Amino acid sequence: MGVMRRRTFLRRAAWVAAGVASAWRGRSIASSAAAPHVVIVGAGFAGGCCALELRRLSPMLRVTLLDADARYISCPMSNEALVGLRSMQSLTVTRAGLERAGVRFVQEHVTGIDPRGRRVRLRGGSAIAYDTLVVAPGIRFLYGTPEGYDESAPLRMPHAWQAGPQTQLLAAQLRAMTDGGTVAISVPAGLMRCPPGPYERASLVADWLRRHRPRSKVLVFDANNHFPRQDVFTAAWQQMYPGMIEWIAPVDGGAITRVDSKTCTLYSSSGTHRVAVANVIPPQAPGMLAADSGLAAGHGWCPVKPTTFESQLLEGVHVIGDACIAGAMPKSASAARSQALQCAAAISASFAGGTVPAADFDSVCYSLLSAESALAIHGKFSVRDEEIRQDSPAALPQAQAPSAARAREATDWYERMRSQCFGV
């Protein structure tokens, strides 16, 4: 027996003696410690939930969570912060809850993946070895679309699609505008984080304008022909904000083709639109780590195996959250949580010699229409014909009508998400 095979045999034997690794699937351990090492890159909702679930399912595993930021600012509920309904502090979590659960958090920027050597490279030049790798890189913005929306443009036309300073900047611009001005929201075509988010934002901005700038209005320039629960949103806008919100379809000039951030001007096929506040949301793609490491396909996103979330392009690497292509599932925090739970269960089963459980996913998106009313968009998903497909209508019948009860549910849901994904 060769040296490497003998080492692998002895490590397997140790795990069998502990009763946790009856089937090691022939992989040698990449680290020098006895316990297998799972490394997770990206400590948002997906990465945090996966780390906590691995600790719950397999306490013997070593779990390391890597992220460049010491804190995480939540995009869910950030539209509330935008209009003063909650504080930025309420959106911010530290890594203390994860560390209390036994997750090792390392504040480092990951620059690359070495799948053959089973290690991730860090900005300072060092590397961390892994036995299994999970990548949750989130999104990046494709600057340059529309024309003129370069990396400096958000300083004048904030997208606020990454919660934090952009949220605060857009909020300040709203407060500074004079009554009678126009707020423009530009929605990109293609896959994006939180598809209902721009329309919730339009609703909450209109609610704020109604109370503080009543002669103002909101224009939603949309590059998409339809949006989630358009019928419910439109009915609510007509009832709650008559004449204040105008949705502009692509055929009517909704697709913004160029911007001038210095003059706060947007251009489309319908003409020139100079506005008081321009919220331009650019197109999106997976974080650069996914693109640089070969995890992203030609369409720009990361294809995965639907029951394990293993990459279809890079062996031994799992991809969860907004960066992956997960069939009919939306790019939402609740979908990311559901994917993380399944991914953790698959990884735990691989180390313990068990069977990967059947995939059963869910997602819910709460969209506030005002400070007191919200709608909920529910979905359940399962794997059929090697693809994640939706099992139920997009919204449950009892949840279709906006209500104060849905708004209370949204607050409770957010607190549960913080607990399940960050241990707080």
KAZI-V764929 format. One record per helix or strand of 3 or more residues. SS is the DSSP state (@ for helix, = for strand). FROM is the first residue (numbers start at 0). TO is the last residue. Records with the same first field share a line. If there is no record, write none. Layout:
SS=FROM-TO, FROM-TO
This chain:
@=2-17, 44-56, 77-81, 88-90, 95-99, 152-154, 164-175, 196-211, 229-239, 249-251, 287-291, 332-351, 396-398, 403-421
==36-40, 61-66, 103-106, 109-113, 118-121, 126-128, 131-134, 138-140, 181-186, 216-221, 244-247, 257-259, 264-267, 270-273, 276-279, 283-285, 301-303, 316-318, 359-367, 373-383, 386-389
